[in-house]
Amino acid sequence: MDIKRLIELARKGDEQAKSELFTYYRQHLRNWVQQSDAALQSKFDASDVVQETCFHAASNLGRFRGDSQAEFEAWLRRILMSRQVSLMRDYRYTKKRDVRKEKRIATSDDSSVRGQSVLAIDSSSPSKIVAQTERKGILREAIEDLPDDYREVIIRHGIHGESMSEVARSTGLTESNAWKLWARALLALRKSLKNV
């Protein structure tokens, strides 16, 4: 399948090419969603996020300015991350449970016993747990408030542990520029956290 050709045809309005293109990327998007924050995964069905991302990307295909498959994938990932952040904000502001404060407990056939043993082993005091949760929430909000390109490099390299060459490849940057973006993103994050 010639993805570059499909992108060209889809940008020109070929509906069949657009359909084939997003059908091809649907599983990639699902995989990217599954690599994201576990707290998000517990609140939103991956297929909903994928469908919303595909719809947004298809509706805005004329805004895509790249030429390569790597640039298209980076563009799709940015849209996906934006959709996830948007869903997280929508969920948070509907006064439902705060997804930032939730912790996943490993499940097994006897999840209640296992959950109790996990809780019993934790020697942290309640005040330490609350303080740690608050710090994580502040950090998560600071990351969410960063510009898209800064947020993406922080999440991909700093949180998901991708190498800078992987980050560069997926964002369409050179590795040198990806490192520079990383440095600027860290500075912006530090500045944001100093104001807290």
N, C-alpha and C positions, 0 to 999 in steps of 0.2 A: 504494500500500500504506500503510495507516494503522498506523505502527509503535507509536504510543502505545496504540492499541486492542489490538494484538497483545500488548503488554507487560501491559496490564490483564488480558486473557483468560488469558495464560500464568501470571500470578501467581495466578489463581483455579483453576489446575489443568487448563486446557484443553490437552490434549496436542497437538492439531492446531495451535493458536496457537503453542505452544512450538516445535514443529517448524518452522513457517514463520518464526518469529522468528530462530531460530539458523541456519536455511538462509540467510536474508537477510544475517546478520552474518558468515557463514563467510568470504566473500571480503574483507570489511573487516578481519577478524582476520588473514587471510593477508597482506594489505597491511601491517598494523601490524607483523607479525613481520618482514617483509622490510625494514622501515625500522629494525629494531633492530641491535644490535651484530653486526658481521660475524663475530666469533669465535664467537658463539652460533649463527649461521646455519650455520657450517661443521660444527657438532657435532650439531645437531638438525634433523630434517625439519620444515618449517613446518606440514605437515598434522598431525603428532603434537602439536605445541604448540597448534594451533587446536582439535583434537579434545579435548585435555585441558582447555582453557579452556572450551569449550562444555559439556563434561560437568560441570565444577565450577560454572559459572554456572547451568546448568539445575538442578543438585542444590540450589543455594543461592538460587534465585530468590525464595524467601520472605523472604530477608534484604535484598533490594534495597528501599531506602526512598525512592527518587526517584519523580518523576512524569513527567519529560520524556524525550524521546529523547536529548537531550544528557547528561542524568544517567545514563541507561542505558549510553550509549557510554563515558562516563567510568568507570562501574562495571566494564564489560567490559574496558577497558584496564587498570584496576588489577589485575583478575584475571589478565589476560594477562601483565602485568609480574611479578606474583607467581609465576606458573607458570614463567616464564623464569628468574627468580632461583632458584627451587627446583630446576629442572633443572641450572642452572649449579652450584649447591652440590652436588647429588647427583653430578654428573660429576666435580667437583673432588675430592670426598672418596672416590672409588672408586679413587684412586691411579693414574688414567690420566694421560695427558699433560695438563699444565696449560694450559687454554684461554687463560688470561690472558697467557701468554708467547708465544703463537703469533702469527705475522705472515703475512698473506696476500701472496703474490707474484702479480703480474699474470700472466695466462695468455694465450697466443696459440697459433698453430699450432705454433710451435717454442718451447714453454715452457721447455725446458732452457736454450737459448741466452739467452732473455730473462731468465730467473731469474739466470743467471750475470752478465749485464750489470747487472742491478739490484744484485746483491751487490757487484760490482766498483766501482760508482759510489759506494756508501756509504762515506764517508770517516771515519765514527765509529769510534773504537777499540772493541774488545770490552768493555772496562770501562765505557765510556760507554753502550754499548747495554744492558749488564746493569743499570747504575744506573737508566737511563731505564725499562727494563722493570719493575724493582722499584718505582719510584715510581708507575708506572701501575697496577700490581697493588695497591699500598697504597691508592691513590685509589679504584680500582674496589671494593675490599672495604669501604672507608669508605662509599661510596655505597650498596652493597648492604645495609649495616647500618642505614641511615637508616629511619625510619618510612615506610610506603608513600606517603603524600601528599608528603613531602619528597623521596623518591627520584623520584617521578614528575615533579615540577616541575624537579628538577635535570636529569634525563635529557631531558625534552621541550625545555626552554628552553636549558639550558646545553650539552647535548651535541648534540641534534638541531637546535638553532637555531630552534625554533618561536617565533613572536612571543608576547608575553604575552597578547594577545587570543585567539590560537589555544589557548593553554594554558587560559585561563579558560573558553573555550567548551567544550573537551573535558572539563574537570573539573567543570563546572557551577558555577564560582565567578564572582564579578564580577572584572573586571580588577584593580581595586584590591586585592581579597582575594588574588588570584593573586600580585600583587607582594609583598604582606605574607608570603604563604607562601614565596615565593622567598627573601626576606630571612631568615626563620626557618630555612629549609633550609640556606642558606649558613652561618649562624651555627653550626648543629648540625654541619655538615660540618667547618668550621674547628676547632671544639672537639674533634671526633673525631680530626682529623689532628694536633692539638697533643699528644694523648696517645700518639702513635706514636713 
